Structure formats: structure tokens, C-alpha cells
């Protein structure tokens, strides 16, 4: 008698399945240690793992340091707008 092969749960990561872990690691660009640490901290939900990786990458982005303060930006745009406006002249007839 043939037995059916048990189907894995689609949204859970099985760390014992090498193919599945390799696919998730490749898709998320993680190492074995990083994936194991995230699974240990968050859980084995693939959606939660990908959300955590996205959050970590967003936090790792460098902060722009050469952006001037808002007051400087507004004063520069105000002077540029004043310089580009054409003064009204008296009509010549």
C-alpha cells in the first residue's frame, strides 16, 4: 500500500530541510548563522523572517550627514524664487 508523502507547511521554515533553508538563505542573502539567529529570535514563519531581514537592512542604511538644515533650504529656495521673478514694468504705448 502506498503512503502519501506528508506535505510541508508552506509558510513555516523547517531548519532540518537543507533544500528549503538553502532557498530561503539565497533569497534573503543570509548566512547559516544569521538565519539560525533570526529563527531563534523571531520564529520559523517565513513571512516574519523576511520582514525582520527587511527591518535590519533598513536600520543598517547610512544616515545622510551632508543635508543642510530645513531653515537653510527654505531661505535658499526663497531667494531663488525672488531672483527668477520678473519685475512688472509699465506698459509702453
PDB file with one MODEL, atoms N, CA, C and O in Angstrom:
MODEL        1
ATOM      1  N   UNK A   1       0.835  -1.173   0.000  1.00  0.00           N
ATOM      2  CA  UNK A   1       0.000   0.000   0.000  1.00  0.00           C
ATOM      3  C   UNK A   1       0.886   1.244   0.000  1.00  0.00           C
ATOM      4  O   UNK A   1       1.874   1.325   0.730  1.00  0.00           O
ATOM      5  N   UNK A   2       0.510   2.201  -0.831  1.00  0.00           N
ATOM      6  CA  UNK A   2       1.311   3.411  -0.934  1.00  0.00           C
ATOM      7  C   UNK A   2       0.870   4.425   0.105  1.00  0.00           C
ATOM      8  O   UNK A   2      -0.321   4.629   0.341  1.00  0.00           O
ATOM      9  N   UNK A   3       1.850   5.047   0.711  1.00  0.00           N
ATOM     10  CA  UNK A   3       1.558   6.115   1.669  1.00  0.00           C
ATOM     11  C   UNK A   3       1.821   7.456   1.000  1.00  0.00           C
ATOM     12  O   UNK A   3       2.746   7.604   0.201  1.00  0.00           O
ATOM     13  N   UNK A   4       1.010   8.395   1.335  1.00  0.00           N
ATOM     14  CA  UNK A   4       1.228   9.724   0.769  1.00  0.00           C
ATOM     15  C   UNK A   4       2.369  10.404   1.530  1.00  0.00           C
ATOM     16  O   UNK A   4       2.537  10.217   2.735  1.00  0.00           O
ATOM     17  N   UNK A   5       3.132  11.182   0.805  1.00  0.00           N
ATOM     18  CA  UNK A   5       4.226  11.920   1.417  1.00  0.00           C
ATOM     19  C   UNK A   5       3.624  13.121   2.130  1.00  0.00           C
ATOM     20  O   UNK A   5       2.853  13.873   1.534  1.00  0.00           O
ATOM     21  N   UNK A   6       3.968  13.309   3.403  1.00  0.00           N
ATOM     22  CA  UNK A   6       3.379  14.456   4.112  1.00  0.00           C
ATOM     23  C   UNK A   6       3.840  15.773   3.494  1.00  0.00           C
ATOM     24  O   UNK A   6       5.028  15.980   3.247  1.00  0.00           O
ATOM     25  N   UNK A   7       2.894  16.639   3.256  1.00  0.00           N
ATOM     26  CA  UNK A   7       3.183  17.934   2.654  1.00  0.00           C
ATOM     27  C   UNK A   7       3.672  18.892   3.751  1.00  0.00           C
ATOM     28  O   UNK A   7       3.079  18.958   4.828  1.00  0.00           O
ATOM     29  N   UNK A   8       4.743  19.625   3.477  1.00  0.00           N
ATOM     30  CA  UNK A   8       5.213  20.588   4.479  1.00  0.00           C
ATOM     31  C   UNK A   8       4.270  21.785   4.561  1.00  0.00           C
ATOM     32  O   UNK A   8       3.560  22.103   3.607  1.00  0.00           O
ATOM     33  N   UNK A   9       4.279  22.425   5.696  1.00  0.00           N
ATOM     34  CA  UNK A   9       3.502  23.645   5.842  1.00  0.00           C
ATOM     35  C   UNK A   9       4.208  24.725   5.040  1.00  0.00           C
ATOM     36  O   UNK A   9       5.409  24.934   5.207  1.00  0.00           O
ATOM     37  N   UNK A  10       3.485  25.407   4.180  1.00  0.00           N
ATOM     38  CA  UNK A  10       4.108  26.285   3.193  1.00  0.00           C
ATOM     39  C   UNK A  10       4.684  27.560   3.778  1.00  0.00           C
ATOM     40  O   UNK A  10       5.628  28.114   3.215  1.00  0.00           O
ATOM     41  N   UNK A  11       4.152  28.040   4.880  1.00  0.00           N
ATOM     42  CA  UNK A  11       4.624  29.318   5.404  1.00  0.00           C
ATOM     43  C   UNK A  11       5.531  29.165   6.614  1.00  0.00           C
ATOM     44  O   UNK A  11       5.818  30.146   7.300  1.00  0.00           O
ATOM     45  N   UNK A  12       5.984  27.947   6.885  1.00  0.00           N
ATOM     46  CA  UNK A  12       6.896  27.701   8.000  1.00  0.00           C
ATOM     47  C   UNK A  12       8.216  27.174   7.459  1.00  0.00           C
ATOM     48  O   UNK A  12       8.238  26.411   6.494  1.00  0.00           O
ATOM     49  N   UNK A  13       9.308  27.578   8.077  1.00  0.00           N
ATOM     50  CA  UNK A  13      10.633  27.143   7.663  1.00  0.00           C
ATOM     51  C   UNK A  13      11.045  25.946   8.506  1.00  0.00           C
ATOM     52  O   UNK A  13      10.996  25.994   9.735  1.00  0.00           O
ATOM     53  N   UNK A  14      11.448  24.884   7.845  1.00  0.00           N
ATOM     54  CA  UNK A  14      11.942  23.688   8.518  1.00  0.00           C
ATOM     55  C   UNK A  14      13.457  23.707   8.415  1.00  0.00           C
ATOM     56  O   UNK A  14      14.011  23.490   7.337  1.00  0.00           O
ATOM     57  N   UNK A  15      14.132  23.966   9.534  1.00  0.00           N
ATOM     58  CA  UNK A  15      15.587  24.075   9.510  1.00  0.00           C
ATOM     59  C   UNK A  15      16.277  22.749   9.239  1.00  0.00           C
ATOM     60  O   UNK A  15      17.463  22.737   8.909  1.00  0.00           O
ATOM     61  N   UNK A  16      15.570  21.631   9.368  1.00  0.00           N
ATOM     62  CA  UNK A  16      16.179  20.333   9.075  1.00  0.00           C
ATOM     63  C   UNK A  16      16.162  20.028   7.585  1.00  0.00           C
ATOM     64  O   UNK A  16      16.893  19.147   7.134  1.00  0.00           O
ATOM     65  N   UNK A  17      15.350  20.732   6.814  1.00  0.00           N
ATOM     66  CA  UNK A  17      15.282  20.542   5.368  1.00  0.00           C
ATOM     67  C   UNK A  17      16.332  21.431   4.709  1.00  0.00           C
ATOM     68  O   UNK A  17      16.168  22.650   4.649  1.00  0.00           O
ATOM     69  N   UNK A  18      17.404  20.826   4.217  1.00  0.00           N
ATOM     70  CA  UNK A  18      18.523  21.588   3.661  1.00  0.00           C
ATOM     71  C   UNK A  18      18.128  22.368   2.416  1.00  0.00           C
ATOM     72  O   UNK A  18      18.596  23.490   2.217  1.00  0.00           O
ATOM     73  N   UNK A  19      17.293  21.804   1.593  1.00  0.00           N
ATOM     74  CA  UNK A  19      16.867  22.494   0.373  1.00  0.00           C
ATOM     75  C   UNK A  19      16.068  23.740   0.682  1.00  0.00           C
ATOM     76  O   UNK A  19      16.265  24.789   0.068  1.00  0.00           O
ATOM     77  N   UNK A  20      15.176  23.618   1.629  1.00  0.00           N
ATOM     78  CA  UNK A  20      14.338  24.757   1.995  1.00  0.00           C
ATOM     79  C   UNK A  20      15.170  25.867   2.645  1.00  0.00           C
ATOM     80  O   UNK A  20      14.988  27.042   2.327  1.00  0.00           O
ATOM     81  N   UNK A  21      16.066  25.507   3.539  1.00  0.00           N
ATOM     82  CA  UNK A  21      16.894  26.535   4.180  1.00  0.00           C
ATOM     83  C   UNK A  21      17.827  27.196   3.172  1.00  0.00           C
ATOM     84  O   UNK A  21      18.056  28.404   3.234  1.00  0.00           O
ATOM     85  N   UNK A  22      18.367  26.406   2.242  1.00  0.00           N
ATOM     86  CA  UNK A  22      19.247  26.976   1.221  1.00  0.00           C
ATOM     87  C   UNK A  22      18.485  27.973   0.354  1.00  0.00           C
ATOM     88  O   UNK A  22      19.010  29.035   0.023  1.00  0.00           O
ATOM     89  N   UNK A  23      17.258  27.637  -0.011  1.00  0.00           N
ATOM     90  CA  UNK A  23      16.443  28.525  -0.831  1.00  0.00           C
ATOM     91  C   UNK A  23      16.138  29.832  -0.100  1.00  0.00           C
ATOM     92  O   UNK A  23      16.235  30.912  -0.684  1.00  0.00           O
ATOM     93  N   UNK A  24      15.772  29.732   1.173  1.00  0.00           N
ATOM     94  CA  UNK A  24      15.455  30.933   1.949  1.00  0.00           C
ATOM     95  C   UNK A  24      16.709  31.773   2.154  1.00  0.00           C
ATOM     96  O   UNK A  24      16.654  32.997   2.041  1.00  0.00           O
ATOM     97  N   UNK A  25      17.835  31.136   2.452  1.00  0.00           N
ATOM     98  CA  UNK A  25      19.090  31.870   2.639  1.00  0.00           C
ATOM     99  C   UNK A  25      19.496  32.595   1.357  1.00  0.00           C
ATOM    100  O   UNK A  25      19.939  33.742   1.404  1.00  0.00           O
ATOM    101  N   UNK A  26      19.347  31.930   0.224  1.00  0.00           N
ATOM    102  CA  UNK A  26      19.721  32.540  -1.044  1.00  0.00           C
ATOM    103  C   UNK A  26      18.784  33.699  -1.390  1.00  0.00           C
ATOM    104  O   UNK A  26      19.234  34.745  -1.858  1.00  0.00           O
ATOM    105  N   UNK A  27      17.503  33.515  -1.161  1.00  0.00           N
ATOM    106  CA  UNK A  27      16.523  34.554  -1.481  1.00  0.00           C
ATOM    107  C   UNK A  27      16.719  35.796  -0.616  1.00  0.00           C
ATOM    108  O   UNK A  27      16.554  36.920  -1.091  1.00  0.00           O
ATOM    109  N   UNK A  28      17.076  35.592   0.665  1.00  0.00           N
ATOM    110  CA  UNK A  28      17.233  36.714   1.588  1.00  0.00           C
ATOM    111  C   UNK A  28      18.681  37.161   1.748  1.00  0.00           C
ATOM    112  O   UNK A  28      18.955  38.106   2.488  1.00  0.00           O
ATOM    113  N   UNK A  29      19.609  36.498   1.069  1.00  0.00           N
ATOM    114  CA  UNK A  29      21.048  36.803   1.149  1.00  0.00           C
ATOM    115  C   UNK A  29      21.550  36.753   2.587  1.00  0.00           C
ATOM    116  O   UNK A  29      22.105  37.729   3.093  1.00  0.00           O
ATOM    117  N   UNK A  30      21.353  35.623   3.235  1.00  0.00           N
ATOM    118  CA  UNK A  30      21.769  35.424   4.619  1.00  0.00           C
ATOM    119  C   UNK A  30      22.759  34.280   4.710  1.00  0.00           C
ATOM    120  O   UNK A  30      22.837  33.441   3.812  1.00  0.00           O
ATOM    121  N   UNK A  31      23.513  34.247   5.793  1.00  0.00           N
ATOM    122  CA  UNK A  31      24.383  33.106   6.068  1.00  0.00           C
ATOM    123  C   UNK A  31      23.613  32.130   6.960  1.00  0.00           C
ATOM    124  O   UNK A  31      22.521  32.436   7.438  1.00  0.00           O
ATOM    125  N   UNK A  32      24.200  30.953   7.173  1.00  0.00           N
ATOM    126  CA  UNK A  32      23.555  29.968   8.051  1.00  0.00           C
ATOM    127  C   UNK A  32      23.374  30.518   9.454  1.00  0.00           C
ATOM    128  O   UNK A  32      22.314  30.362  10.060  1.00  0.00           O
ATOM    129  N   UNK A  33      24.409  31.158   9.966  1.00  0.00           N
ATOM    130  CA  UNK A  33      24.361  31.683  11.332  1.00  0.00           C
ATOM    131  C   UNK A  33      23.316  32.792  11.464  1.00  0.00           C
ATOM    132  O   UNK A  33      22.586  32.843  12.454  1.00  0.00           O
ATOM    133  N   UNK A  34      23.243  33.684  10.463  1.00  0.00           N
ATOM    134  CA  UNK A  34      22.255  34.765  10.520  1.00  0.00           C
ATOM    135  C   UNK A  34      20.834  34.218  10.482  1.00  0.00           C
ATOM    136  O   UNK A  34      19.963  34.678  11.221  1.00  0.00           O
ATOM    137  N   UNK A  35      20.608  33.236   9.618  1.00  0.00           N
ATOM    138  CA  UNK A  35      19.273  32.642   9.525  1.00  0.00           C
ATOM    139  C   UNK A  35      18.902  31.935  10.817  1.00  0.00           C
ATOM    140  O   UNK A  35      17.775  32.067  11.295  1.00  0.00           O
ATOM    141  N   UNK A  36      19.834  31.189  11.384  1.00  0.00           N
ATOM    142  CA  UNK A  36      19.554  30.485  12.632  1.00  0.00           C
ATOM    143  C   UNK A  36      19.286  31.463  13.769  1.00  0.00           C
ATOM    144  O   UNK A  36      18.420  31.214  14.608  1.00  0.00           O
ATOM    145  N   UNK A  37      20.020  32.574  13.806  1.00  0.00           N
ATOM    146  CA  UNK A  37      19.799  33.568  14.853  1.00  0.00           C
ATOM    147  C   UNK A  37      18.419  34.218  14.721  1.00  0.00           C
ATOM    148  O   UNK A  37      17.730  34.431  15.719  1.00  0.00           O
ATOM    149  N   UNK A  38      18.025  34.529  13.495  1.00  0.00           N
ATOM    150  CA  UNK A  38      16.710  35.147  13.275  1.00  0.00           C
ATOM    151  C   UNK A  38      15.601  34.174  13.629  1.00  0.00           C
ATOM    152  O   UNK A  38      14.619  34.559  14.263  1.00  0.00           O
ATOM    153  N   UNK A  39      15.746  32.905  13.223  1.00  0.00           N
ATOM    154  CA  UNK A  39      14.723  31.902  13.539  1.00  0.00           C
ATOM    155  C   UNK A  39      14.641  31.684  15.043  1.00  0.00           C
ATOM    156  O   UNK A  39      13.548  31.512  15.582  1.00  0.00           O
ATOM    157  N   UNK A  40      15.768  31.689  15.720  1.00  0.00           N
ATOM    158  CA  UNK A  40      15.765  31.535  17.175  1.00  0.00           C
ATOM    159  C   UNK A  40      15.098  32.699  17.874  1.00  0.00           C
ATOM    160  O   UNK A  40      14.460  32.512  18.910  1.00  0.00           O
ATOM    161  N   UNK A  41      15.231  33.894  17.329  1.00  0.00           N
ATOM    162  CA  UNK A  41      14.678  35.089  17.959  1.00  0.00           C
ATOM    163  C   UNK A  41      13.222  35.323  17.555  1.00  0.00           C
ATOM    164  O   UNK A  41      12.396  35.650  18.408  1.00  0.00           O
ATOM    165  N   UNK A  42      12.893  35.164  16.274  1.00  0.00           N
ATOM    166  CA  UNK A  42      11.575  35.519  15.750  1.00  0.00           C
ATOM    167  C   UNK A  42      10.632  34.322  15.693  1.00  0.00           C
ATOM    168  O   UNK A  42       9.483  34.407  16.125  1.00  0.00           O
ATOM    169  N   UNK A  43      11.116  33.227  15.167  1.00  0.00           N
ATOM    170  CA  UNK A  43      10.282  32.048  14.950  1.00  0.00           C
ATOM    171  C   UNK A  43      10.514  31.517  13.551  1.00  0.00           C
ATOM    172  O   UNK A  43      11.370  32.021  12.824  1.00  0.00           O
ATOM    173  N   UNK A  44       9.752  30.495  13.169  1.00  0.00           N
ATOM    174  CA  UNK A  44      10.013  29.859  11.879  1.00  0.00           C
ATOM    175  C   UNK A  44       9.040  30.277  10.784  1.00  0.00           C
ATOM    176  O   UNK A  44       8.957  29.601   9.758  1.00  0.00           O
ATOM    177  N   UNK A  45       8.318  31.342  10.964  1.00  0.00           N
ATOM    178  CA  UNK A  45       7.435  31.857   9.925  1.00  0.00           C
ATOM    179  C   UNK A  45       8.263  32.566   8.865  1.00  0.00           C
ATOM    180  O   UNK A  45       9.039  33.469   9.180  1.00  0.00           O
ATOM    181  N   UNK A  46       8.104  32.164   7.619  1.00  0.00           N
ATOM    182  CA  UNK A  46       8.898  32.738   6.541  1.00  0.00           C
ATOM    183  C   UNK A  46       8.573  34.221   6.354  1.00  0.00           C
ATOM    184  O   UNK A  46       9.462  35.019   6.058  1.00  0.00           O
ATOM    185  N   UNK A  47       7.321  34.585   6.523  1.00  0.00           N
ATOM    186  CA  UNK A  47       6.940  35.994   6.396  1.00  0.00           C
ATOM    187  C   UNK A  47       7.588  36.831   7.496  1.00  0.00           C
ATOM    188  O   UNK A  47       8.065  37.935   7.231  1.00  0.00           O
ATOM    189  N   UNK A  48       7.612  36.322   8.719  1.00  0.00           N
ATOM    190  CA  UNK A  48       8.240  37.051   9.824  1.00  0.00           C
ATOM    191  C   UNK A  48       9.748  37.166   9.624  1.00  0.00           C
ATOM    192  O   UNK A  48      10.349  38.188   9.956  1.00  0.00           O
ATOM    193  N   UNK A  49      10.353  36.114   9.081  1.00  0.00           N
ATOM    194  CA  UNK A  49      11.795  36.137   8.832  1.00  0.00           C
ATOM    195  C   UNK A  49      12.130  37.188   7.778  1.00  0.00           C
ATOM    196  O   UNK A  49      13.065  37.967   7.962  1.00  0.00           O
ATOM    197  N   UNK A  50      11.382  37.219   6.679  1.00  0.00           N
ATOM    198  CA  UNK A  50      11.664  38.194   5.625  1.00  0.00           C
ATOM    199  C   UNK A  50      11.383  39.615   6.105  1.00  0.00           C
ATOM    200  O   UNK A  50      12.088  40.544   5.710  1.00  0.00           O
ATOM    201  N   UNK A  51      10.374  39.803   6.941  1.00  0.00           N
ATOM    202  CA  UNK A  51      10.082  41.121   7.486  1.00  0.00           C
ATOM    203  C   UNK A  51      11.214  41.586   8.407  1.00  0.00           C
ATOM    204  O   UNK A  51      11.596  42.756   8.379  1.00  0.00           O
ATOM    205  N   UNK A  52      11.745  40.679   9.215  1.00  0.00           N
ATOM    206  CA  UNK A  52      12.853  41.010  10.114  1.00  0.00           C
ATOM    207  C   UNK A  52      14.116  41.364   9.331  1.00  0.00           C
ATOM    208  O   UNK A  52      14.835  42.292   9.698  1.00  0.00           O
ATOM    209  N   UNK A  53      14.385  40.628   8.255  1.00  0.00           N
ATOM    210  CA  UNK A  53      15.558  40.922   7.423  1.00  0.00           C
ATOM    211  C   UNK A  53      15.408  42.297   6.784  1.00  0.00           C
ATOM    212  O   UNK A  53      16.372  43.061   6.737  1.00  0.00           O
ATOM    213  N   UNK A  54      14.225  42.621   6.295  1.00  0.00           N
ATOM    214  CA  UNK A  54      13.989  43.936   5.691  1.00  0.00           C
ATOM    215  C   UNK A  54      14.162  45.044   6.728  1.00  0.00           C
ATOM    216  O   UNK A  54      14.702  46.106   6.419  1.00  0.00           O
ATOM    217  N   UNK A  55      13.708  44.800   7.948  1.00  0.00           N
ATOM    218  CA  UNK A  55      13.850  45.782   9.016  1.00  0.00           C
ATOM    219  C   UNK A  55      15.318  45.991   9.378  1.00  0.00           C
ATOM    220  O   UNK A  55      15.752  47.123   9.593  1.00  0.00           O
ATOM    221  N   UNK A  56      16.078  44.907   9.444  1.00  0.00           N
ATOM    222  CA  UNK A  56      17.505  45.018   9.756  1.00  0.00           C
ATOM    223  C   UNK A  56      18.249  45.773   8.661  1.00  0.00           C
ATOM    224  O   UNK A  56      19.131  46.580   8.955  1.00  0.00           O
ATOM    225  N   UNK A  57      17.904  45.518   7.413  1.00  0.00           N
ATOM    226  CA  UNK A  57      18.581  46.210   6.313  1.00  0.00           C
ATOM    227  C   UNK A  57      18.217  47.689   6.284  1.00  0.00           C
ATOM    228  O   UNK A  57      19.055  48.526   5.948  1.00  0.00           O
ATOM    229  N   UNK A  58      16.978  48.020   6.633  1.00  0.00           N
ATOM    230  CA  UNK A  58      16.574  49.426   6.664  1.00  0.00           C
ATOM    231  C   UNK A  58      17.294  50.165   7.786  1.00  0.00           C
ATOM    232  O   UNK A  58      17.653  51.331   7.626  1.00  0.00           O
ATOM    233  N   UNK A  59      17.508  49.505   8.909  1.00  0.00           N
ATOM    234  CA  UNK A  59      18.224  50.129  10.018  1.00  0.00           C
ATOM    235  C   UNK A  59      19.709  50.262   9.722  1.00  0.00           C
ATOM    236  O   UNK A  59      20.379  51.120  10.296  1.00  0.00           O
ATOM    237  N   UNK A  60      20.229  49.431   8.841  1.00  0.00           N
ATOM    238  CA  UNK A  60      21.652  49.448   8.529  1.00  0.00           C
ATOM    239  C   UNK A  60      22.015  50.490   7.479  1.00  0.00           C
ATOM    240  O   UNK A  60      23.199  50.719   7.231  1.00  0.00           O
ATOM    241  N   UNK A  61      21.032  51.123   6.860  1.00  0.00           N
ATOM    242  CA  UNK A  61      21.320  52.134   5.851  1.00  0.00           C
ATOM    243  C   UNK A  61      22.018  53.322   6.500  1.00  0.00           C
ATOM    244  O   UNK A  61      21.645  53.727   7.601  1.00  0.00           O
ATOM    245  N   UNK A  62      23.018  53.883   5.842  1.00  0.00           N
ATOM    246  CA  UNK A  62      23.719  55.037   6.426  1.00  0.00           C
ATOM    247  C   UNK A  62      22.833  56.273   6.427  1.00  0.00           C
ATOM    248  O   UNK A  62      22.047  56.497   5.507  1.00  0.00           O
ATOM    249  N   UNK A  63      22.976  57.062   7.467  1.00  0.00           N
ATOM    250  CA  UNK A  63      22.214  58.301   7.576  1.00  0.00           C
ATOM    251  C   UNK A  63      22.925  59.388   6.775  1.00  0.00           C
ATOM    252  O   UNK A  63      24.144  59.525   6.875  1.00  0.00           O
ATOM    253  N   UNK A  64      22.190  60.158   5.987  1.00  0.00           N
ATOM    254  CA  UNK A  64      22.831  61.230   5.233  1.00  0.00           C
ATOM    255  C   UNK A  64      23.288  62.334   6.190  1.00  0.00           C
ATOM    256  O   UNK A  64      22.485  62.866   6.956  1.00  0.00           O
ATOM    257  N   UNK A  65      24.574  62.674   6.143  1.00  0.00           N
ATOM    258  CA  UNK A  65      25.117  63.678   7.060  1.00  0.00           C
ATOM    259  C   UNK A  65      25.303  65.031   6.404  1.00  0.00           C
ATOM    260  O   UNK A  65      25.461  66.032   7.103  1.00  0.00           O
ATOM    261  N   UNK A  66      25.290  65.093   5.097  1.00  0.00           N
ATOM    262  CA  UNK A  66      25.565  66.348   4.420  1.00  0.00           C
ATOM    263  C   UNK A  66      24.303  67.102   3.995  1.00  0.00           C
ATOM    264  O   UNK A  66      24.363  67.950   3.104  1.00  0.00           O
ATOM    265  N   UNK A  67      23.175  66.807   4.616  1.00  0.00           N
ATOM    266  CA  UNK A  67      21.937  67.509   4.292  1.00  0.00           C
ATOM    267  C   UNK A  67      21.850  68.750   5.179  1.00  0.00           C
ATOM    268  O   UNK A  67      21.928  68.632   6.402  1.00  0.00           O
ATOM    269  N   UNK A  68      21.690  69.935   4.591  1.00  0.00           N
ATOM    270  CA  UNK A  68      21.617  71.153   5.399  1.00  0.00           C
ATOM    271  C   UNK A  68      20.300  71.218   6.181  1.00  0.00           C
ATOM    272  O   UNK A  68      19.335  70.539   5.829  1.00  0.00           O
ATOM    273  N   UNK A  69      20.259  72.024   7.226  1.00  0.00           N
ATOM    274  CA  UNK A  69      19.021  72.175   8.000  1.00  0.00           C
ATOM    275  C   UNK A  69      17.891  72.751   7.152  1.00  0.00           C
ATOM    276  O   UNK A  69      18.127  73.349   6.103  1.00  0.00           O
ATOM    277  N   UNK A  70      16.674  72.561   7.620  1.00  0.00           N
ATOM    278  CA  UNK A  70      15.492  72.988   6.862  1.00  0.00           C
ATOM    279  C   UNK A  70      15.455  74.496   6.671  1.00  0.00           C
ATOM    280  O   UNK A  70      14.991  74.965   5.632  1.00  0.00           O
ATOM    281  N   UNK A  71      15.933  75.274   7.650  1.00  0.00           N
ATOM    282  CA  UNK A  71      15.914  76.730   7.526  1.00  0.00           C
ATOM    283  C   UNK A  71      16.801  77.188   6.376  1.00  0.00           C
ATOM    284  O   UNK A  71      16.460  78.135   5.668  1.00  0.00           O
ATOM    285  N   UNK A  72      17.923  76.530   6.189  1.00  0.00           N
ATOM    286  CA  UNK A  72      18.828  76.894   5.093  1.00  0.00           C
ATOM    287  C   UNK A  72      18.175  76.582   3.755  1.00  0.00           C
ATOM    288  O   UNK A  72      18.271  77.370   2.814  1.00  0.00           O
ATOM    289  N   UNK A  73      17.507  75.428   3.668  1.00  0.00           N
ATOM    290  CA  UNK A  73      16.863  75.030   2.426  1.00  0.00           C
ATOM    291  C   UNK A  73      15.758  76.015   2.046  1.00  0.00           C
ATOM    292  O   UNK A  73      15.650  76.403   0.882  1.00  0.00           O
ATOM    293  N   UNK A  74      14.943  76.419   3.009  1.00  0.00           N
ATOM    294  CA  UNK A  74      13.847  77.345   2.707  1.00  0.00           C
ATOM    295  C   UNK A  74      14.365  78.717   2.325  1.00  0.00           C
ATOM    296  O   UNK A  74      13.799  79.363   1.444  1.00  0.00           O
ATOM    297  N   UNK A  75      15.438  79.183   2.973  1.00  0.00           N
ATOM    298  CA  UNK A  75      15.963  80.504   2.628  1.00  0.00           C
ATOM    299  C   UNK A  75      16.558  80.511   1.218  1.00  0.00           C
ATOM    300  O   UNK A  75      16.419  81.491   0.486  1.00  0.00           O
ATOM    301  N   UNK A  76      17.216  79.424   0.845  1.00  0.00           N
ATOM    302  CA  UNK A  76      17.796  79.341  -0.495  1.00  0.00           C
ATOM    303  C   UNK A  76      16.701  79.290  -1.549  1.00  0.00           C
ATOM    304  O   UNK A  76      16.800  79.968  -2.572  1.00  0.00           O
ATOM    305  N   UNK A  77      15.666  78.504  -1.322  1.00  0.00           N
ATOM    306  CA  UNK A  77      14.581  78.432  -2.316  1.00  0.00           C
ATOM    307  C   UNK A  77      13.841  79.755  -2.417  1.00  0.00           C
ATOM    308  O   UNK A  77      13.386  80.127  -3.498  1.00  0.00           O
ATOM    309  N   UNK A  78      13.713  80.479  -1.294  1.00  0.00           N
ATOM    310  CA  UNK A  78      13.035  81.777  -1.338  1.00  0.00           C
ATOM    311  C   UNK A  78      13.844  82.776  -2.148  1.00  0.00           C
ATOM    312  O   UNK A  78      13.277  83.538  -2.931  1.00  0.00           O
ATOM    313  N   UNK A  79      15.159  82.786  -1.973  1.00  0.00           N
ATOM    314  CA  UNK A  79      15.981  83.725  -2.740  1.00  0.00           C
ATOM    315  C   UNK A  79      16.018  83.348  -4.219  1.00  0.00           C
ATOM    316  O   UNK A  79      16.072  84.224  -5.081  1.00  0.00           O
ATOM    317  N   UNK A  80      15.989  82.053  -4.513  1.00  0.00           N
ATOM    318  CA  UNK A  80      15.970  81.629  -5.916  1.00  0.00           C
ATOM    319  C   UNK A  80      14.669  82.029  -6.587  1.00  0.00           C
ATOM    320  O   UNK A  80      14.663  82.452  -7.743  1.00  0.00           O
ATOM    321  N   UNK A  81      13.558  81.895  -5.854  1.00  0.00           N
ATOM    322  CA  UNK A  81      12.273  82.287  -6.427  1.00  0.00           C
ATOM    323  C   UNK A  81      12.213  83.788  -6.640  1.00  0.00           C
ATOM    324  O   UNK A  81      11.665  84.248  -7.642  1.00  0.00           O
ATOM    325  N   UNK A  82      12.772  84.562  -5.710  1.00  0.00           N
ATOM    326  CA  UNK A  82      12.760  86.024  -5.844  1.00  0.00           C
ATOM    327  C   UNK A  82      13.627  86.451  -7.028  1.00  0.00           C
ATOM    328  O   UNK A  82      13.304  87.419  -7.715  1.00  0.00           O
ATOM    329  N   UNK A  83      14.715  85.739  -7.267  1.00  0.00           N
ATOM    330  CA  UNK A  83      15.604  86.103  -8.368  1.00  0.00           C
ATOM    331  C   UNK A  83      14.985  85.766  -9.723  1.00  0.00           C
ATOM    332  O   UNK A  83      15.271  86.441 -10.712  1.00  0.00           O
ATOM    333  N   UNK A  84      14.156  84.752  -9.786  1.00  0.00           N
ATOM    334  CA  UNK A  84      13.582  84.349 -11.068  1.00  0.00           C
ATOM    335  C   UNK A  84      12.325  85.125 -11.426  1.00  0.00           C
ATOM    336  O   UNK A  84      11.896  85.103 -12.579  1.00  0.00           O
ATOM    337  N   UNK A  85      11.728  85.809 -10.460  1.00  0.00           N
ATOM    338  CA  UNK A  85      10.526  86.590 -10.757  1.00  0.00           C
ATOM    339  C   UNK A  85      10.912  87.810 -11.594  1.00  0.00           C
ATOM    340  O   UNK A  85      11.929  88.454 -11.335  1.00  0.00           O
ATOM    341  N   UNK A  86      10.106  88.114 -12.578  1.00  0.00           N
ATOM    342  CA  UNK A  86      10.365  89.253 -13.461  1.00  0.00           C
ATOM    343  C   UNK A  86       9.593  90.450 -12.906  1.00  0.00           C
ATOM    344  O   UNK A  86       8.381  90.374 -12.707  1.00  0.00           O
ATOM    345  N   UNK A  87      10.288  91.535 -12.662  1.00  0.00           N
ATOM    346  CA  UNK A  87       9.573  92.716 -12.119  1.00  0.00           C
ATOM    347  C   UNK A  87       8.621  93.277 -13.180  1.00  0.00           C
ATOM    348  O   UNK A  87       8.909  93.270 -14.377  1.00  0.00           O
ATOM    349  N   UNK A  88       7.485  93.757 -12.692  1.00  0.00           N
ATOM    350  CA  UNK A  88       6.469  94.314 -13.588  1.00  0.00           C
ATOM    351  C   UNK A  88       6.938  95.689 -14.085  1.00  0.00           C
ATOM    352  O   UNK A  88       7.387  96.514 -13.289  1.00  0.00           O
ATOM    353  N   UNK A  89       6.838  95.930 -15.360  1.00  0.00           N
ATOM    354  CA  UNK A  89       7.229  97.216 -15.953  1.00  0.00           C
ATOM    355  C   UNK A  89       5.994  97.925 -16.464  1.00  0.00           C
ATOM    356  O   UNK A  89       4.964  97.307 -16.733  1.00  0.00           O
ATOM    357  N   UNK A  90       6.116  99.200 -16.588  1.00  0.00           N
ATOM    358  CA  UNK A  90       4.986  99.993 -17.104  1.00  0.00           C
ATOM    359  C   UNK A  90       4.833  99.713 -18.587  1.00  0.00           C
ATOM    360  O   UNK A  90       5.823  99.668 -19.318  1.00  0.00           O
ATOM    361  N   UNK A  91       3.609  99.526 -19.035  1.00  0.00           N
ATOM    362  CA  UNK A  91       3.409  99.253 -20.465  1.00  0.00           C
ATOM    363  C   UNK A  91       3.765 100.486 -21.303  1.00  0.00           C
ATOM    364  O   UNK A  91       3.467 101.618 -20.920  1.00  0.00           O
ATOM    365  N   UNK A  92       4.375 100.258 -22.396  1.00  0.00           N
ATOM    366  CA  UNK A  92       4.733 101.362 -23.304  1.00  0.00           C
ATOM    367  C   UNK A  92       3.755 101.367 -24.461  1.00  0.00           C
ATOM    368  O   UNK A  92       3.509 100.339 -25.093  1.00  0.00           O
ATOM    369  N   UNK A  93       3.200 102.540 -24.729  1.00  0.00           N
ATOM    370  CA  UNK A  93       2.251 102.656 -25.829  1.00  0.00           C
ATOM    371  C   UNK A  93       2.697 103.668 -26.830  1.00  0.00           C
ATOM    372  O   UNK A  93       2.011 103.894 -27.827  1.00  0.00           O
TER     373      UNK A  93
ENDMDL
END
